[in-house]
Amino acid sequence: MKNFFKTSILIAAITSMSLSCDNYVDIDPEYSIDADNFFKSASDYERALTGAYDLMQTSYLDIWIGEIASDNSIAGGESVTDSEGLHQIDAMTHGGVSNELRSIFRWMYTGITRVNYIYENKDKLEFEGKERILAEAAFLRAYYYFELVKFFGDVPLIIDKRLSSSEIASQQRTPAAEVYAQIEKDLTAAAETLAWTTTVKGRITKGAALALLGKVYLYQNKFTESAEVLDRVINEGPYELFSDFSTLFRVVNEGNSETVFDIEYVGIEGGGYGCFVCLEGFAAVGFHGIRGYEGPIYRDGNSYNLPTQDLVNEFETGDPRLAASILDIEAFKNSQEDPASVKYVIGGGGHTGFYNNKYIKRADELGAGDDDLTSPVNHKVIRYADVLLMAAEAHNRKASPNDALARQYLNEVRDRVDMDPVNLSGAALTQAIYHERRVEFAGEGLHFFDLVRTGRAATEIQGFQTGKNELFPLPQDEIDLAGAGWIQNDGY
């Protein structure tokens, strides 16, 4: 971790750029920027904020692990040693040596360091729009810490400053409750300042801050607080469900009425296989693609994150979200006028016959260069449907339940896809909401964390050990580098 924080401090000094993506930055003369004298104009704060946003583009791992660790999908890929860490997570045999988990840990702290760099220098200059920049930065820090705490539990909490080398070895893990308190503080501050809409595509809004705050409360079983915040998004926000679920995830419909919090991607060349953090496109899409594919509509990919039959069975008869969410490759092949024209290859990492149809490479959505890495498809982190179903759960599970309102929110989601309304109460309604979340967000990376926070993981995930697998292990390299005597999470 010493090396990581030192790297992050250096990155913060030139925080207008992506990690190692010098092609997109004009520095004249090169390397002449001094970290302590960077902020000299309003545009410098904007550049620093852009650098802080940039780490959100590593979000493909959140989708992969959130699905693969659950009963929704298998790791897939070329072989069981191809991205071995994902296969270990799939089998619940993962430990502290994992490239994927270490990447999450390092990337999130890089984002936090960039935000802290802005806050460390927030009083250097007064200018119009500074409060908005600080509010967006506060949201980003909350998002990065939420990723860390939901994966790893207790993590070092560092705010408003960069660490000197002498401070690193004494930096202890902070109890998760304190990390959550800081997340709540940052999101509350962001929501107070930001507007419901923005003229700049992809920027954080009041709705995004409140929706993430409602989710943070839900993860802590603070149901009353969650219901109150999410009701604000529903009653005051500009959102509504997009009418056509089958095209909801298409590039042409980006920024639709259901968008609360998207991570923006563009189809230009960025990094490569040696620098996934540098990518400008969404790697999940190409890696979800059909291996060796020939045929209409789709394009070939790497066959990762393959949905399971168990997930398919969860959908009710006639639910159109099944076909929109999960591609049955053989059914698709046999539906063609010439089935023999559709070809594909089964990867050695496993095969279910199903592919993630929300985030999959399509012929009309290809990026430049290596289109496995340059998809322009956005990552929909929080949709309005999520707000409705989180609010439904919060109202149903709070100390004084409001099942009537919970049913209203649940049935609004079901009505969008012409599914019959639910007329249940109490525990039966709770189970109906859990079912709805699984089918509505199939393939979006939410299911593992839903199972864990609701105490259902041990009964649904093969190999899951209660008291251990609720959290992922801290990366062993980070424990060793920190030199702070961190104790590994229980069971690892």
ABEGO torsion letter per residue (X at the ends): XAAAAAAAAAAAABAABBBGBAAABBBOBBGABBAAAABABAAAAAAAAAAAAAAAAAAAAAAAAAAAABAABBAEEABAABGAAAAAAAAGABBABBAAAAAAAAAAAAAAAAAAAAAAAAAABBBBGAAAAAAAAAAAAAAAAAAAAAAAEBBBBBBGBBBBAAAAAABBBBBAAAAAAAAAAAAAAAAAABBABBABBGBBBAAAAAAAAAAAAAAAGBAAAAAAAAAAAAAABABBBBABAAAAABAAABGBAABABBBBBBABBBBBAABAAABABBAAAAAABBBGBBEBGBBBBAGBGBBBAAAAAABBBGBAAAAAABBBAAAAAAABABAAABBBBBBAAEBAGBBBAABBBBAAABBBEBAAAABABBBBABBAAAAAAAAAAAAAABABBBAAAAAAAAAAAAAAAGBBBBBBBEAAAAAAAAAAAAAAABGAGAAAAAAAAAGAAAAABBGBBBGAAABBBBBAAAAAAAGAGBBBBBGX
